[in-house]
Amino acid sequence: MVNSNIKVIAIGNVLMRDDGIGIEVAKKIEKKLLEKNIKVIYGETDVQYSIASVKEDDYIFILDAAYYGKSPGEITCFQLDDFVSKKKGYSQHSYNFLDLLKLFYPGAKGQIYGIEVNDVGIGLGLSEELQDKLEGISKKILDEIEINILNL
């Protein structure tokens, strides 16, 4: 069992097809994470709930959709330390979770897993392409989390 201050936060809008990929991956790996005493938070689009779920000493793994122009299902990982907000000033309605995390917890530690999308149109469920890759994506992310918690 690992430290109880490790959390996986799944971000995304399940009403916009592949934008909900982080949520779907979290559902797939939740049981194994809970067995390791890792809390899973379904932040979805609720930024305030997500921020309220974080504590200063948490180590956070964020699962979210990515829009980097890569192949659908490709995973991009980077450290929270490397995240730099391009925002200036503050407005409750214009910040995303990462912006607020860095604002309230500038020393936050963790990783972001961005999963490249295929279709973010309005609709329920993942695109067929991402649905077909969901098992593999989930396994890769679970493996990465398990490797990383060994180094904490």
N, C-alpha and C positions, 0 to 999 in steps of 0.2 A: 504494500500500500504506500502511496506517496503523500506528500504534504497536502493538507486540505485547502491550501490557498492557490491551487491551480484550477483555472476555469477555462472552459471553452465557451465562447460567445458566438452564436450563430446570428448573422445579420442578413436581411434580405426581405424582399416583398414577394410573397408567394402568389400574389394576384398578377404578377408580371412574369409569368413563365420561368425562364432560367434565372431571373434575379433571385429566386428562392433557392438556388442550389446550395447555399450554405446551410439553410434550414434542413434540406433533405439529407445532406451529408451528416449533420449532427444527429438526425433521427436514426440513421444507419449505424452510427458508432456509439451512441449514447450508452447502451448497456455495458459495453467493454470499458468505457470511460468511468462510469459509476463504480464498476468493480475495482478500479484503481483510485477511488476516492477523488475523482476529478468531477467537479460540478459542471453541468451543462446548462447554459442560459440561452433561451430562445428570445433574443432581443428583437428579432424581425425588423420592423421599422420604428420601434419605440426607443428612441435615443435616450430619453430620460430614464426609462426603466433599465436600460443597459448600463448607463453610468451609475445608477443607484446600486447596481449589483456588484460593482467593483470596489475593492479596498486597496489602500496604498501598497500593501505588501503582496498583492496577488501577482501571479504569473499567468498571463492571458494568451490563449490561442484564439484568434479571430478567424471565423470562416465566413467568406463573403464572395459575392459575384465579382468578376473582374472584366474590365473592358479595355484590354491592352492590344487588341487586334491579333491575338494569337489563335491557335487552333482551339475550337470548342473543347472544353474539358481539361485543357492544359492548366497546370497549377503553378502559380507564381508565389514564392514565399519570400518574405523579408522581415527583418527585425523591427519591432516597434521603435527602437532607438533610431532607425534609419528613416522613419516617417517624418516628413517635413510638411506642415500645413502651408498652403498658399493663401490662406485667409488672413485678412487684416481686420482687427476689431472683433466685436462679438455681437451676434444677434441670435436669440434663441431659436429662430426659425430657419437659419441658413447654415447651421453647422451640422456635420455628420458625426457619427460616433467617434471616429478617430480624432477629429478636431477637438471635441470636448474631452476625450480621454487625455490628450496631451495638455489641454488647458488646465484640467483639474488634477491630473496626476502626471506631471512632466517627467518624472522618473520611472514611469510605468515600464515594466519589462514583459516581453512576450514576442509572439510572432503573428504575422498576418498571412493567411493562406487565401489567395485570390484565385478563384476557379473561373476560367474563361467561359463566357456565355455564347450561345448561338442565337437565341430568340428572346427578346425582352418585351414582346408585345403583351397586350392585356389578355389574360387567360390563366386558367388553373393548370398546374402540372408542368413538368419540365418538357422541353422539346424532345422529340424522339432521339435525337443524337446524344443529348446529355443523359437522358433516361437510360440509354443503352450503355453508357459509360459510368453510371452512378456507382456500381459495385467497385470498380477499379479505382475510381477517384476516392471513394470512402476508405478503401484499404490503404492507399498511398498516404492519405492524410493521417489515418490512425497509426500507421507505422512511423511516420515522422514525429507525431506527438509522443509516442512511446520512446523513441530514440532520444528526443529532446528532454523528456522528464528524467531520464537517467543521468543527465548532466547537471541537474539543478541541485 
